[in-house]
Amino acid sequence: MKVDGTAVAFSGANIDNAKVSYRVYRQEIFTFWPWYRIIPPGRGEREEITFGDTITDAEGKFTFDFVAKPAKKKKKDEIRTYNYF
């Protein structure tokens, strides 16, 4: 995945040569089923995927990439959905 952003001051001016720190997390989303009363232990917790720093360009723009990888353990026929934030 590629993430693009712009650093802008409250006045509306672009901020150039600024350090941008980022962290990307993954969290599993569960479909609501009436017979499920709790989320199974160890699932549904957010997990850090990547982190780092970058610098804005002359127009205040920055970009970084990350791999939106799924969790390693899952059953063969199990469907999982994730939020990345």
Backbone as a ProteinNet text record, in pm:
[ID]
protein_1_A
[PRIMARY]
MKVDGTAVAFSGANIDNAKVSYRVYRQEIFTFWPWYRIIPPGRGEREEITFGDTITDAEGKFTFDFVAKPAKKKKKDEIRTYNYF
[TERTIARY]
84	0	89.5	42.4	114.4	29.6	89.1	21.2	82.2	-2.3	39.7	-22.3	50.6	-3.1	60.7	5.2	56.9	58.6	170.4	182.2	143.1	36.9	-15.4	-27.5	17.8	6.9	-136.6	-170.8	-304	-334	-231.1	-250.4	-278.8	-258.7	-282.3	-155.8	-42.2	85.6	137.4	196.5	259.7	388.8	419.7	539.3	643.6	753.2	857.2	969.3	1039.9	1152.8	1117.7	995.9	953.3	966.6	1000.2	1008.4	866.9	830	700	725.7	672	682.7	549.8	554.4	431.1	438.9	323.1	305.2	179	182.9	67	28.3	-100	-152.6	-256.1	-271.1	-374.9	-463.9	-595.3	-690.5	-795.5	-823.2	-921.2	-1062.9	-1149.1	-1289.6	-1372.1	-1467.2	-1551.4	-1693.8	-1750	-1891.1	-1972.1	-2079	-2162.2	-2252.6	-2242.4	-2333.3	-2400.8	-2530.6	-2602	-2550.6	-2495.6	-2450.6	-2308.3	-2237.2	-2106.4	-2128.8	-2078.3	-2093	-1965.6	-1850.9	-1723.7	-1632.5	-1533.4	-1430.2	-1329.5	-1290.8	-1195.2	-1067.3	-1009.7	-887.5	-775.5	-700.7	-588.8	-627.3	-754.7	-798.9	-866.2	-857	-919.6	-830.6	-710.5	-618.1	-541	-508.3	-433	-287.5	-227.8	-90.5	-13.8	102.5	182.4	243.6	224.3	275.6	409.9	419	542.9	546.4	663	679.5	802	813.3	930.3	918.4	1012.9	1018.6	1042.5	994.4	1020.1	1024	1062.1	1074.9	983	916.7	830.4	915.7	860.1	931.6	903.2	941.4	925.5	779.2	688.4	544.8	473.5	548.4	489.8	434.6	461.3	407.4	504.1	447.1	528	457.7	532.6	477	555	486.9	554.6	474.7	540.8	479.2	478.4	380.1	379.2	305.1	332.1	266.7	150.4	28.3	-92.1	-105.8	-23.1	-18.8	-122.2	-179.7	-276.4	-204.4	-280.9	-225.6	-179.3	-80.7	-22.7	-110.5	-172.2	-250.7	-396.8	-447.3	-589.2	-625.5	-752.2	-799.5	-815.1	-813.4	-816.9	-938.6	-1056.3	-1179.6	-1223.8	-1140.8	-1176.5	-1154.7	-1253.1	-1242.7	-1218.6	-1115.5	-1083.4	-1082.6	-1125.8	-1126.3	-1048.5	-969.8	-885	-906.1	-882.8	-866.6	-718.8	-666.9	-529.1	-534.7	-472.9	-475.6	-344.2
-115.6	0	123.2	224.5	350.6	456.3	528.7	633.9	768	860.3	995.6	1093.7	1198.4	1298.4	1433.9	1534	1670	1730.5	1794.2	1864.3	2009.6	2053.8	2188.7	2256.2	2380.6	2458.6	2508.7	2554.1	2609.4	2728.1	2799.2	2914.7	2872.7	2743.3	2693	2677.6	2719.5	2708.9	2565	2517.2	2385.5	2390.8	2281.8	2276.2	2191	2253.4	2178.9	2136.1	2030.5	1975	1941.8	1894.7	1856.1	1705.1	1663.6	1520.9	1468.8	1360.4	1295.9	1156.9	1128.5	996	924	793.7	718.1	578.8	526.7	388.6	336.8	212.6	150.8	29	21.3	-89.8	-167.2	-295.1	-380.3	-428.1	-424.4	-477.2	-558.1	-676.2	-764.8	-715.8	-722.3	-683.4	-811.2	-815.7	-934	-904.8	-998.3	-990.6	-1026.7	-954.4	-984.4	-1103.2	-1205.3	-1319.5	-1330.8	-1349.8	-1353.2	-1458	-1568.5	-1672.8	-1648.5	-1548.1	-1512	-1416.8	-1449.5	-1363.3	-1286.1	-1343.6	-1277.4	-1297.3	-1211.9	-1229.7	-1330	-1429.2	-1528.7	-1462.5	-1515.6	-1458.1	-1449.6	-1340.6	-1323.9	-1272.4	-1249	-1196.8	-1062.1	-976.9	-846.3	-739.4	-778.1	-679.7	-615.9	-488.2	-424.1	-469.2	-476.2	-522.6	-425	-383.1	-288.6	-360.1	-301.8	-359.7	-297	-165.8	-96.1	41.1	101.4	236.5	296.6	427.9	492.1	643	704.2	849.3	881.8	996.8	1048.6	1200.6	1264.8	1411	1465.2	1577.4	1638.2	1706.4	1716.2	1783.3	1933.8	2004.6	2151.2	2194.6	2105.5	2136.8	2082.1	2026.8	1972.8	1831.6	1766.8	1632	1525.7	1411.8	1297.4	1169.9	1062.6	932.4	822.1	710.7	591	469.4	355.5	229.7	131.4	41.1	-70.5	-187.3	-306.9	-427.6	-458.6	-463.6	-492.5	-644.1	-700.4	-845.5	-895.1	-1012.7	-1069.9	-1136.3	-1173.3	-1247.9	-1384.3	-1441.2	-1567.6	-1687.9	-1692.6	-1810.6	-1792.5	-1882.3	-1882.9	-2018.4	-2055.1	-2181.6	-2171.3	-2283.3	-2287.3	-2214.6	-2236.8	-2178.7	-2051.1	-1998.9	-1881.9	-1752.6	-1664.7	-1535.2	-1429.5	-1348.9	-1242.7	-1108.2	-1005.3	-868.9	-782.8	-686.1	-604.4	-455.5	-375.5	-231.3	-202.1	-115.4	-69.6	78.1	120	261.2	302.1
0	0	0	-68.2	-71.4	-1.8	91.4	165.5	125.8	81.5	45.4	143.4	177.8	268.4	244.1	309.2	300.1	439.6	474.4	602.5	579.7	649	631.8	768.8	778.2	901.5	918.4	1037.5	1062.2	971.4	929.4	841.4	696.7	667.7	532.2	450.6	505.3	434.5	442	332.9	332.4	413.2	483.8	567.6	496.7	454.9	383.2	478.3	439.3	515.8	660	683.6	818.6	835.3	954.1	984.7	1011.2	944.5	963.7	1019.7	1136.8	1197.8	1178.2	1147.8	1124.1	1185.8	1217.8	1264.5	1198	1151.7	1087.8	1170.9	1205.4	1283.8	1202.9	1235.9	1177.5	1291.3	1267.3	1365.4	1292.3	1343.3	1281.4	1311.6	1209.6	1223.9	1230.9	1320.5	1335.8	1291.4	1217.9	1181.4	1304.5	1328.3	1444.8	1414.1	1493.5	1485.9	1622.1	1628.5	1757	1854.8	1804.4	1894.6	1947	1893.5	1948	2064.3	2178.7	2294.7	2324.3	2287.9	2312.8	2191.5	2179.7	2077.6	2133.3	2054	2104.3	2154.7	2262.6	2319.9	2215.9	2218.8	2127.4	1989.6	1965.5	1836.3	1858.2	1759.3	1769	1828.8	1871.3	1925.6	1810.9	1825.1	1717.8	1723.6	1605.5	1593	1504.6	1548.1	1470.1	1350	1230.9	1107.4	1070.5	1076.6	1042.4	1109.3	1111.5	1163.2	1096.1	1103.1	1043.7	1041.5	973.2	958	811	768.7	635.3	644	537.6	532.8	423.5	450.1	348.8	241.5	120.2	11.4	14.7	-89.9	-95.5	-92.8	-134.4	-134	-11.2	84.1	206.8	191.4	78.7	53.9	103.4	145.5	186.8	142.5	138.9	100.8	170.9	198.8	248.8	206.3	202.3	160.4	276.4	275.3	368.6	305.7	354.8	306.4	399.4	344.2	423.4	435.9	521.7	534.7	635.5	611.6	706.7	823.9	924.6	1037.3	987.8	1053.5	1007	1035.4	1151.7	1189.3	1150.2	1065.7	1033.1	978.6	992.8	940.5	789.5	723	576.9	518.8	572.4	517.8	589.9	677.4	756.7	677	680	613.4	719.8	698.4	793.8	722.4	792.5	742.4	840.7	787.5	872.9	846	947	935.9	951.2	866.1	879.9	910.4	1019.1	1057.7	1116.3
[MASK]
+++++++++++++++++++++++++++++++++++++++++++++++++++++++++++++++++++++++++++++++++++++

